[in-house]
Amino acid sequence: MNKNSQKLSRKAREWEFRKQAIIEAAQEVFLREGYHKATMAQIARRAEFGMGTIYQFFPNKQILFTQIILNKVEGFMQGLKESLATKFTGKDQLRLFIEYKVNQIELTPEFQKLFMEIFYIRQPDIASKIINRLIVLHAENMQIIQDIFSRINKEDNYNFDPELMALTVLGVLNQIASDWYLGLLSKSPAEYIPGIMDGIFGGKNSE
């Protein structure tokens, strides 16, 4: 429910309810069918609305797909920031960051496949909007990890290059994600977490 829903009129509440129902139905259809095979007719049937109602909210499939992907990435960042706020040392935050990312890889494979599909979509209006937002979020992730390594340097007397370590951590996690979806890993993503931590801290004091 919108935090300001008590101020909305009955018509506005109904509008928001229908919009959310369409987004949820579309998400299910896109995850099942992929972007190219999904149709607005399938989404309308799943949402139990007429086609006219669907187009009132979303003029085409591209706009609806973009909305769903952006909702997902925004939710990821919000959840990550809220989780990091519960940890007080740099090492704890680093482990949590890695665990959070790895959990997303393992628990939402369908979404990850949709992310990969973005780069093969030929509609520039989809790819550009999503990729532009992903670039901003990547910069946020880079800054988060750099701040974490700066804390680790101060708390535990390390001499890490925060920018280099941020690139390294994100690079490793992205490679794990890519290989996981392609079926190339010999074990689950979560099983790599201890090795990542040991690799960073030389096998010592990684807890």
DOKE-587667 format. One record per residue: residue in one letter; x, y, z of N, C-alpha, C in turn. Coordinates in pm, whole numbers, plus 50000, padded with zeros to 5 digits. Each point is the difference from the previous one (the first is absolute). Last residue first. Layout:
BEGIN
- type / n.X / n.Y / n.Z / ca.X / ca.Y / ca.Z / c.X / c.Y / c.Z
- A / X / Y / Z / X / Y / Z / X / Y / Z .
...
***
This chain:
BEGIN
- type / n.X / n.Y / n.Z / ca.X / ca.Y / ca.Z / c.X / c.Y / c.Z
- E / 53689 / 48613 / 50877 / 49869 / 49996 / 50067 / 49966 / 50135 / 50059 .
- S / 50415 / 49889 / 49785 / 49895 / 50030 / 49903 / 49862 / 49996 / 50062 .
- N / 50493 / 49929 / 50155 / 49910 / 50103 / 50054 / 49889 / 50039 / 49901 .
- K / 50354 / 49736 / 49754 / 50008 / 50032 / 50142 / 49899 / 50108 / 50035 .
- G / 50108 / 49828 / 49553 / 49967 / 49883 / 50079 / 50001 / 50024 / 50149 .
- G / 50070 / 50345 / 49667 / 50113 / 49909 / 50007 / 49975 / 49878 / 50086 .
- F / 49683 / 50359 / 49870 / 50077 / 50021 / 50125 / 50114 / 49899 / 50018 .
- I / 49716 / 49999 / 49607 / 50018 / 50141 / 50030 / 50095 / 50021 / 50118 .
- G / 49872 / 49562 / 49876 / 50085 / 50059 / 49897 / 50028 / 50147 / 50026 .
- D / 49697 / 49765 / 50276 / 50138 / 49959 / 50027 / 50096 / 50061 / 49898 .
- M / 49541 / 50076 / 49935 / 50046 / 50069 / 50120 / 50145 / 49964 / 50032 .
- I / 49796 / 49774 / 49645 / 50014 / 50142 / 49967 / 50056 / 50077 / 50119 .
- G / 49895 / 49549 / 50063 / 50121 / 50017 / 49920 / 50023 / 50144 / 49960 .
- P / 49601 / 49879 / 50233 / 50118 / 49991 / 50086 / 50131 / 50021 / 49923 .
- I / 49594 / 50002 / 49740 / 50014 / 50113 / 50091 / 50121 / 49988 / 50092 .
- Y / 49816 / 49682 / 49662 / 50120 / 50077 / 49969 / 50025 / 50112 / 50101 .
- E / 49613 / 49708 / 49996 / 50117 / 49925 / 50043 / 50131 / 50074 / 49971 .
- A / 49566 / 50159 / 49857 / 50024 / 50021 / 50143 / 50125 / 49930 / 50050 .
- P / 49843 / 49942 / 49542 / 50064 / 50129 / 50028 / 50033 / 50020 / 50147 .
- S / 49984 / 49496 / 49829 / 49905 / 50110 / 50006 / 50072 / 50130 / 50030 .
- K / 50271 / 49628 / 49732 / 49925 / 50001 / 50126 / 49909 / 50121 / 50002 .
- S / 50266 / 49907 / 49623 / 50008 / 49866 / 50057 / 49929 / 49989 / 50134 .
- L / 49898 / 50335 / 49553 / 50062 / 49989 / 50132 / 49998 / 49856 / 50050 .
- L / 49799 / 50172 / 49581 / 50144 / 49970 / 49992 / 50067 / 49983 / 50136 .
- G / 49533 / 50132 / 49807 / 50020 / 49863 / 50046 / 50146 / 49957 / 50001 .
- L / 49777 / 50436 / 49900 / 50041 / 49919 / 49885 / 50026 / 49854 / 50039 .
- Y / 49886 / 50326 / 50324 / 49887 / 49992 / 49907 / 50031 / 49915 / 49878 .
- W / 50345 / 50076 / 50317 / 49891 / 49926 / 50064 / 49883 / 49984 / 49904 .
- D / 50370 / 50271 / 49880 / 50030 / 49857 / 49986 / 49890 / 49913 / 50061 .
- S / 49960 / 50472 / 50043 / 49997 / 49961 / 49859 / 50022 / 49851 / 49982 .
- A / 50040 / 50184 / 50437 / 49862 / 50005 / 49951 / 49990 / 49950 / 49857 .
- I / 50427 / 50045 / 50187 / 49929 / 49888 / 50062 / 49857 / 49995 / 49949 .
- Q / 50252 / 50366 / 49873 / 50043 / 49880 / 49929 / 49933 / 49876 / 50057 .
- N / 49924 / 50411 / 50212 / 49936 / 49999 / 49869 / 50039 / 49877 / 49919 .
- L / 50207 / 50068 / 50419 / 49858 / 49969 / 50017 / 49927 / 49995 / 49865 .
- V / 50456 / 50130 / 50005 / 49986 / 49860 / 50040 / 49853 / 49961 / 50010 .
- G / 50098 / 50453 / 49915 / 50036 / 49917 / 49887 / 49984 / 49852 / 50030 .
- L / 49934 / 50315 / 50345 / 49889 / 50001 / 49904 / 50030 / 49914 / 49879 .
- V / 50346 / 50046 / 50317 / 49884 / 49933 / 50059 / 49884 / 49994 / 49902 .
- T / 50387 / 50241 / 49867 / 50028 / 49857 / 50013 / 49877 / 49925 / 50052 .
- L / 49991 / 50473 / 49974 / 49999 / 49941 / 49866 / 50017 / 49848 / 50007 .
- A / 50046 / 50234 / 50400 / 49860 / 50007 / 49955 / 49987 / 49938 / 49862 .
- M / 50429 / 50046 / 50175 / 49929 / 49891 / 50065 / 49852 / 49999 / 49961 .
- L / 50273 / 50352 / 49840 / 50042 / 49873 / 49940 / 49923 / 49884 / 50061 .
- E / 49934 / 50424 / 50189 / 49943 / 49994 / 49865 / 50034 / 49867 / 49933 .
- P / 50181 / 50090 / 50437 / 49854 / 49980 / 49999 / 49940 / 49987 / 49860 .
- D / 50479 / 49857 / 50190 / 49959 / 50105 / 49908 / 49848 / 49984 / 49984 .
- F / 50270 / 49831 / 50451 / 49934 / 49970 / 49873 / 49983 / 50127 / 49916 .
- N / 50232 / 49859 / 50446 / 50038 / 50106 / 49906 / 49941 / 49971 / 49862 .
- Y / 49897 / 49885 / 50570 / 50036 / 49950 / 49867 / 50036 / 50120 / 49913 .
- N / 49840 / 49976 / 50484 / 50136 / 50035 / 49960 / 50044 / 49930 / 49872 .
- D / 49559 / 50005 / 50237 / 50086 / 49882 / 50013 / 50141 / 50022 / 49946 .
- E / 49646 / 50345 / 50010 / 49968 / 49915 / 50115 / 50103 / 49890 / 50024 .
- K / 50033 / 50306 / 49625 / 50010 / 50074 / 50126 / 49982 / 49908 / 50120 .
- N / 49951 / 49820 / 49562 / 50137 / 50053 / 50015 / 50018 / 50067 / 50136 .
- I / 49569 / 49859 / 49878 / 50085 / 49887 / 50037 / 50144 / 50046 / 50020 .
- R / 49692 / 50315 / 49841 / 49975 / 49968 / 50141 / 50091 / 49888 / 50046 .
- S / 50008 / 50106 / 49549 / 50061 / 50110 / 50075 / 49983 / 49977 / 50150 .
- F / 49786 / 49707 / 49709 / 50144 / 49972 / 50009 / 50074 / 50113 / 50070 .
- I / 49538 / 50057 / 49928 / 50021 / 49885 / 50089 / 50149 / 49972 / 50015 .
- D / 49866 / 50329 / 49694 / 49983 / 50046 / 50138 / 50025 / 49888 / 50100 .
- Q / 49998 / 49888 / 49545 / 50118 / 50082 / 50033 / 49993 / 50052 / 50142 .
- I / 49630 / 49770 / 49836 / 50110 / 49909 / 50029 / 50128 / 50079 / 50031 .
- I / 49616 / 50248 / 49879 / 49973 / 49925 / 50122 / 50119 / 49912 / 50038 .
- Q / 50008 / 50228 / 49587 / 50025 / 50089 / 50113 / 49978 / 49929 / 50132 .
- M / 49902 / 49765 / 49604 / 50143 / 50027 / 50009 / 50032 / 50086 / 50121 .
- N / 49551 / 49929 / 49898 / 50062 / 49880 / 50055 / 50150 / 50018 / 50016 .
- E / 49765 / 50344 / 49787 / 49964 / 49994 / 50142 / 50063 / 49880 / 50067 .
- A / 50048 / 50040 / 49537 / 50082 / 50101 / 50068 / 49970 / 50001 / 50150 .
- H / 49734 / 49729 / 49735 / 50135 / 49944 / 50007 / 50093 / 50098 / 50072 .
- L / 49566 / 50142 / 49907 / 50003 / 49906 / 50112 / 50137 / 49935 / 50014 .
- V / 49929 / 50286 / 49633 / 49992 / 50077 / 50124 / 50011 / 49908 / 50122 .
- I / 49973 / 49796 / 49582 / 50129 / 50069 / 50012 / 50005 / 50081 / 50130 .
- L / 49597 / 49791 / 49879 / 50097 / 49904 / 50051 / 50138 / 50063 / 50017 .
- R / 49658 / 50252 / 49797 / 49976 / 49986 / 50144 / 50099 / 49903 / 50062 .
- N / 50018 / 50052 / 49537 / 50037 / 50127 / 50063 / 49979 / 49994 / 50151 .
- I / 49856 / 49636 / 49743 / 50145 / 50003 / 50012 / 50047 / 50130 / 50065 .
- I / 49539 / 49952 / 49905 / 50043 / 49906 / 50104 / 50150 / 50009 / 50022 .
- K / 49812 / 50262 / 49658 / 49946 / 50042 / 50129 / 50051 / 49910 / 50113 .
- S / 50117 / 49888 / 49552 / 50064 / 50123 / 50044 / 49952 / 50043 / 50137 .
- A / 49808 / 49615 / 49785 / 50138 / 49980 / 50044 / 50061 / 50127 / 50057 .
- I / 49560 / 50026 / 49811 / 50007 / 49913 / 50119 / 50142 / 49998 / 50053 .
- D / 49917 / 50233 / 49606 / 49935 / 50071 / 50109 / 49996 / 49917 / 50127 .
- P / 50177 / 49831 / 49579 / 50091 / 50088 / 50075 / 49932 / 50067 / 50119 .
- Q / 49899 / 49524 / 49758 / 49931 / 50127 / 50022 / 50087 / 50092 / 50085 .
- R / 50115 / 49543 / 49890 / 50036 / 50096 / 49896 / 49926 / 50133 / 50013 .
- I / 50194 / 49595 / 50346 / 49877 / 50063 / 49953 / 50036 / 50110 / 49902 .
- Y / 50310 / 49736 / 50260 / 49972 / 49948 / 49867 / 49871 / 50057 / 49942 .
- F / 50171 / 50097 / 50438 / 50109 / 50036 / 49910 / 49980 / 49947 / 49859 .
- I / 49694 / 49902 / 50359 / 49998 / 50142 / 49970 / 50103 / 50035 / 49893 .
- E / 49967 / 49568 / 50208 / 49924 / 50018 / 49877 / 49997 / 50146 / 49956 .
- M / 50191 / 49871 / 50413 / 50088 / 49964 / 49890 / 49931 / 50024 / 49866 .
- F / 49748 / 50065 / 50389 / 50105 / 50102 / 49992 / 50093 / 49971 / 49882 .
- L / 49677 / 49680 / 50099 / 49940 / 50117 / 49937 / 50103 / 50112 / 49987 .
- K / 50128 / 49618 / 50231 / 49991 / 49971 / 49857 / 49937 / 50117 / 49925 .
- Q / 50015 / 50021 / 50465 / 50134 / 50017 / 49946 / 50001 / 49971 / 49850 .
- F / 49606 / 49925 / 50242 / 50026 / 50142 / 49982 / 50137 / 50023 / 49939 .
- E / 49885 / 49563 / 50111 / 49919 / 50046 / 49888 / 50022 / 50148 / 49973 .
- P / 50213 / 49786 / 50374 / 50063 / 49972 / 49869 / 49919 / 50050 / 49883 .
- T / 50020 / 50067 / 50528 / 49920 / 50063 / 49895 / 50060 / 49975 / 49862 .
- L / 50190 / 49828 / 50414 / 49857 / 49996 / 50028 / 49914 / 50060 / 49890 .
- E / 50495 / 49979 / 49996 / 49944 / 49866 / 50016 / 49848 / 49999 / 50006 .
- I / 50244 / 50413 / 49964 / 50036 / 49915 / 49886 / 49928 / 49866 / 50009 .
- Q / 49961 / 50299 / 50358 / 49923 / 50046 / 49885 / 50027 / 49914 / 49878 .
- N / 50257 / 49921 / 50381 / 49862 / 49954 / 50021 / 49910 / 50043 / 49885 .
- V / 50441 / 50160 / 50005 / 49997 / 49858 / 49964 / 49858 / 49943 / 50019 .
- K / 50079 / 50446 / 50134 / 50010 / 49987 / 49855 / 49987 / 49855 / 49957 .
- Y / 50018 / 50086 / 50460 / 49877 / 50056 / 49944 / 49998 / 49984 / 49848 .
- E / 50391 / 49879 / 50236 / 49892 / 49905 / 50022 / 49870 / 50048 / 49937 .
- I / 50369 / 50293 / 49990 / 50024 / 49884 / 49914 / 49887 / 49898 / 50013 .
- F / 49986 / 50372 / 50287 / 49985 / 50044 / 49860 / 50014 / 49881 / 49906 .
- L / 50090 / 49925 / 50452 / 49858 / 50013 / 49975 / 49973 / 50043 / 49856 .
- R / 50446 / 49979 / 50148 / 49942 / 49866 / 49990 / 49852 / 50008 / 49967 .
- L / 50213 / 50405 / 50080 / 50049 / 49940 / 49877 / 49941 / 49861 / 49981 .
- Q / 49909 / 50229 / 50400 / 49927 / 50059 / 49888 / 50045 / 49938 / 49867 .
- D / 50225 / 49875 / 50392 / 49863 / 49949 / 50002 / 49920 / 50053 / 49881 .
- K / 50433 / 50167 / 50061 / 50004 / 49861 / 49957 / 49860 / 49938 / 49998 .
- G / 50052 / 50443 / 50167 / 50022 / 49992 / 49857 / 49998 / 49858 / 49948 .
- T / 49712 / 50121 / 50434 / 50141 / 49999 / 49963 / 50013 / 49986 / 49850 .
- F / 49568 / 50014 / 50211 / 50074 / 50112 / 50054 / 50149 / 49999 / 49968 .
- K / 49465 / 49841 / 49814 / 50135 / 49951 / 50030 / 50092 / 50117 / 50033 .
- T / 49540 / 50041 / 49856 / 49994 / 49918 / 50121 / 50138 / 49950 / 50043 .
- A / 49908 / 50256 / 49598 / 49983 / 50087 / 50116 / 49996 / 49922 / 50130 .
- L / 50010 / 49790 / 49569 / 50131 / 50049 / 50042 / 49992 / 50086 / 50124 .
- S / 49597 / 49846 / 49800 / 50075 / 49890 / 50061 / 50135 / 50049 / 50052 .
- E / 49729 / 50300 / 49758 / 49938 / 49971 / 50130 / 50076 / 49890 / 50072 .
- K / 50133 / 50104 / 49563 / 50034 / 50110 / 50091 / 49941 / 49976 / 50139 .
- L / 49890 / 49692 / 49657 / 50142 / 49994 / 50032 / 50038 / 50107 / 50103 .
- G / 49560 / 49995 / 49825 / 50024 / 49889 / 50092 / 50145 / 49990 / 50042 .
- Q / 49888 / 50319 / 49674 / 49939 / 50036 / 50128 / 50025 / 49892 / 50104 .
- M / 50137 / 49919 / 49558 / 50085 / 50098 / 50067 / 49943 / 50041 / 50135 .
- F / 49748 / 49700 / 49733 / 50127 / 49940 / 50038 / 50085 / 50099 / 50079 .
- G / 49601 / 50151 / 49806 / 49975 / 49919 / 50120 / 50127 / 49935 / 50051 .
- E / 50018 / 50232 / 49596 / 49983 / 50096 / 50110 / 49976 / 49924 / 50131 .
- V / 50023 / 49752 / 49605 / 50133 / 50049 / 50037 / 49992 / 50101 / 50114 .
- K / 49592 / 49822 / 49831 / 50084 / 49895 / 50059 / 50134 / 50055 / 50045 .
- N / 49696 / 50279 / 49766 / 49950 / 49970 / 50135 / 50091 / 49900 / 50071 .
- L / 50087 / 50089 / 49550 / 50044 / 50111 / 50085 / 49951 / 49981 / 50144 .
- I / 49858 / 49689 / 49677 / 50144 / 49987 / 50024 / 50050 / 50110 / 50093 .
- I / 49548 / 50019 / 49864 / 50024 / 49883 / 50085 / 50149 / 49986 / 50033 .
- Q / 49862 / 50338 / 49697 / 49953 / 50029 / 50135 / 50033 / 49886 / 50095 .
- T / 50084 / 49942 / 49539 / 50096 / 50093 / 50060 / 49963 / 50029 / 50145 .
- F / 49699 / 49749 / 49745 / 50120 / 49922 / 50030 / 50104 / 50087 / 50071 .
- L / 49614 / 50212 / 49836 / 49967 / 49912 / 50113 / 50122 / 49920 / 50044 .
- I / 50036 / 50268 / 49615 / 49989 / 50085 / 50119 / 49973 / 49915 / 50124 .
- Q / 50009 / 49781 / 49582 / 50131 / 50051 / 50035 / 49997 / 50081 / 50129 .
- K / 49600 / 49832 / 49794 / 50073 / 49899 / 50078 / 50136 / 50053 / 50046 .
- N / 49609 / 50360 / 49914 / 50060 / 49890 / 49925 / 50081 / 49909 / 50092 .
- P / 49722 / 50369 / 50160 / 49969 / 50006 / 49857 / 50060 / 49886 / 49918 .
- F / 49830 / 50035 / 50519 / 50128 / 49979 / 49931 / 49974 / 49991 / 49851 .
- F / 49640 / 50109 / 50290 / 50111 / 50017 / 50094 / 50137 / 49994 / 49930 .
- Q / 49595 / 49936 / 49759 / 49981 / 50126 / 50072 / 50120 / 50031 / 50089 .
- Y / 49962 / 49588 / 49768 / 50060 / 50108 / 49923 / 49975 / 50138 / 50061 .
- I / 49808 / 49612 / 50202 / 50146 / 49987 / 50001 / 50065 / 50119 / 49930 .
- T / 49532 / 49962 / 49984 / 50047 / 50042 / 50132 / 50151 / 49994 / 50008 .
- G / 49791 / 49839 / 49611 / 49988 / 50145 / 50009 / 50050 / 50053 / 50132 .
- M / 49970 / 49533 / 49923 / 50115 / 50060 / 49935 / 49997 / 50153 / 50010 .
- G / 49752 / 49730 / 50385 / 49991 / 50009 / 49856 / 50123 / 50068 / 49942 .
- F / 50029 / 49714 / 50457 / 49952 / 50128 / 49951 / 49987 / 49992 / 49849 .
- E / 50201 / 49676 / 50327 / 49854 / 49995 / 49994 / 49940 / 50138 / 49971 .
- A / 50472 / 49833 / 50025 / 49952 / 50104 / 50090 / 49848 / 50003 / 50011 .
- R / 50210 / 49697 / 49702 / 50051 / 49969 / 50135 / 49949 / 50101 / 50102 .
- R / 49894 / 50068 / 49544 / 49930 / 49881 / 50053 / 50045 / 49970 / 50142 .
- A / 50221 / 50347 / 49775 / 49862 / 50037 / 50028 / 49923 / 49883 / 50059 .
- I / 50436 / 49923 / 49847 / 50002 / 50080 / 50123 / 49859 / 50039 / 50040 .
- Q / 50060 / 49780 / 49592 / 50028 / 49908 / 50111 / 49996 / 50074 / 50133 .
- A / 49962 / 50260 / 49615 / 49879 / 49918 / 50018 / 50018 / 49901 / 50114 .
- M / 50363 / 50262 / 49856 / 49909 / 50079 / 50083 / 49870 / 49923 / 50024 .
- T / 50449 / 49720 / 49913 / 49910 / 50089 / 49927 / 49912 / 50077 / 50098 .
- A / 50505 / 49690 / 49962 / 49887 / 50052 / 50078 / 49916 / 50095 / 49914 .
- K / 50416 / 49808 / 49847 / 49884 / 49913 / 49985 / 49877 / 50051 / 50075 .
- H / 50423 / 50235 / 50018 / 49957 / 49990 / 49862 / 49873 / 49917 / 49983 .
- Y / 50217 / 50060 / 50439 / 49944 / 50122 / 49942 / 49938 / 49976 / 49863 .
- G / 49995 / 49597 / 50349 / 50104 / 50085 / 49945 / 49936 / 50119 / 49930 .
- E / 49765 / 49641 / 50246 / 50011 / 49995 / 49854 / 50124 / 50069 / 49946 .
- R / 49893 / 49972 / 50478 / 49969 / 49868 / 49944 / 50034 / 49991 / 49852 .
- L / 50050 / 50406 / 50239 / 50091 / 49903 / 50060 / 49979 / 49862 / 49939 .
- F / 49708 / 50348 / 49872 / 50134 / 50022 / 49946 / 50099 / 49897 / 50055 .
- V / 49560 / 49993 / 50171 / 50002 / 49959 / 49859 / 50140 / 50016 / 49941 .
- E / 49923 / 50149 / 50443 / 49987 / 49856 / 49993 / 50011 / 49950 / 49856 .
- Q / 49993 / 50463 / 50071 / 50124 / 49943 / 50052 / 49997 / 49848 / 49990 .
- A / 49610 / 50235 / 49894 / 50101 / 50011 / 49895 / 50132 / 49939 / 50045 .
- A / 49651 / 50029 / 50313 / 49968 / 49902 / 49897 / 50105 / 50000 / 49890 .
- E / 50040 / 50325 / 50336 / 50024 / 49866 / 50056 / 49971 / 49891 / 49898 .
- I / 49904 / 50447 / 49881 / 50144 / 49981 / 50013 / 50031 / 49860 / 50052 .
- I / 49549 / 50128 / 49980 / 50055 / 49981 / 49865 / 50150 / 49973 / 50007 .
- A / 49780 / 50110 / 50397 / 49957 / 49867 / 49955 / 50056 / 49969 / 49861 .
- Q / 50068 / 50430 / 50178 / 50084 / 49902 / 50067 / 49964 / 49859 / 49957 .
- K / 49733 / 50350 / 49835 / 50135 / 50011 / 49947 / 50092 / 49895 / 50062 .
- R / 49563 / 50041 / 50168 / 50001 / 49938 / 49868 / 50141 / 50003 / 49939 .
- F / 49934 / 50219 / 50412 / 49979 / 49856 / 50016 / 50009 / 49929 / 49865 .
- E / 50013 / 50471 / 50009 / 50126 / 49942 / 50047 / 49989 / 49849 / 50015 .
- W / 49608 / 50232 / 49885 / 50098 / 50012 / 49892 / 50132 / 49935 / 50039 .
- E / 49666 / 50041 / 50324 / 49964 / 49896 / 49903 / 50100 / 49999 / 49884 .
- R / 50038 / 50341 / 50315 / 50038 / 49872 / 50060 / 49972 / 49885 / 49905 .
- A / 49858 / 50429 / 49873 / 50146 / 49990 / 49993 / 50049 / 49869 / 50060 .
- K / 49541 / 50099 / 50028 / 50038 / 49977 / 49860 / 50150 / 49982 / 49986 .
- R / 49827 / 50122 / 50419 / 49965 / 49862 / 49969 / 50041 / 49964 / 49858 .
- S / 50288 / 50380 / 50218 / 49857 / 49978 / 49980 / 49974 / 49854 / 49969 .
- L / 50423 / 50162 / 50301 / 49955 / 49980 / 49864 / 49849 / 49982 / 49995 .
- K / 50272 / 50043 / 50398 / 49968 / 50130 / 49942 / 49946 / 49986 / 49858 .
- Q / 50153 / 49630 / 50259 / 49887 / 50054 / 50072 / 49957 / 50135 / 49944 .
- S / 50388 / 49772 / 49838 / 49875 / 49947 / 49946 / 49878 / 50057 / 50071 .
- N / 50506 / 50062 / 50023 / 49905 / 50111 / 49996 / 49862 / 49956 / 49956 .
- K / 50364 / 49698 / 50024 / 50002 / 50064 / 50132 / 49904 / 50117 / 50007 .
- N / 49915 / 49566 / 49687 / 50073 / 50126 / 49995 / 49992 / 50070 / 50134 .
- M / 49968 / 49464 / 49952 / 49916 / 50120 / 50000 / 50087 / 50124 / 50000 .
***
